[in-house]
Amino acid sequence: MKVFTYSEARQNLSELLNTAQNEEVEIRRRDGSIFSIVPKKEKNTSPFDVVGIKTKATTQDILNAIKESRIG
């Protein structure tokens, strides 16, 4: 883990972010507070990739429900 002071972090933000891609980085303030920066894991799935459900409704039932909801 690499540690930056607040001033070093501001001056070397690009280096800090590059380092944080591979390991945790800490930023320490003068007042003693400490912050960690870790990379966020990317999701390789589509937001439309959802698990299906089993139902007795037919395609026609669903289309009729949609049609009714648009009318009234």
C-alpha positions in Angstrom: 0.0 0.0 0.0 1.3 3.4 -0.9 0.8 6.4 1.3 0.5 10.0 0.1 0.2 13.2 2.1 -2.6 15.5 1.1 -0.2 17.9 -0.6 1.5 15.0 -2.5 -1.9 13.7 -3.6 -2.9 17.0 -5.0 0.3 17.5 -6.8 0.5 13.9 -8.2 -3.2 13.0 -8.7 -2.5 11.2 -12.0 0.2 9.0 -10.4 -2.0 8.4 -7.4 -4.9 7.2 -9.6 -2.5 5.0 -11.6 -1.2 3.4 -8.4 -4.7 2.9 -7.1 -5.6 0.8 -10.1 -3.3 -1.9 -8.7 -3.2 -1.4 -5.0 -4.9 0.5 -2.2 -3.6 4.1 -1.7 -3.9 6.1 1.5 -4.1 9.9 1.7 -3.2 11.3 5.1 -4.1 14.8 6.2 -2.2 17.0 8.6 -5.0 16.6 11.2 -4.5 12.8 11.2 -7.5 11.8 9.1 -6.8 9.0 6.7 -8.7 8.2 3.4 -8.3 5.1 1.3 -8.7 5.0 -2.5 -9.3 1.6 -4.1 -10.4 0.9 -7.7 -14.1 0.2 -8.2 -14.8 -3.1 -9.8 -16.3 -2.9 -13.3 -19.4 -4.8 -14.0 -19.3 -6.8 -17.2 -23.0 -7.3 -17.4 -25.7 -5.3 -19.1 -28.3 -3.6 -16.9 -30.8 -5.3 -19.1 -29.4 -8.8 -18.2 -32.1 -9.7 -15.7 -33.2 -13.1 -14.4 -36.5 -14.3 -15.9 -39.5 -15.3 -13.9 -42.0 -18.1 -14.4 -45.6 -17.1 -14.8 -48.8 -18.5 -16.3 -49.4 -15.3 -18.2 -49.2 -15.7 -22.0 -47.7 -13.2 -24.4 -51.3 -12.2 -25.4 -52.2 -11.6 -21.7 -49.2 -9.2 -21.3 -50.0 -7.4 -24.6 -53.6 -7.0 -23.5 -52.5 -5.6 -20.1 -50.3 -3.1 -21.8 -53.0 -2.1 -24.2 -55.5 -1.6 -21.3 -53.0 0.5 -19.3 -52.5 2.9 -22.3 -56.3 3.4 -22.8 -57.3 4.2 -19.3 
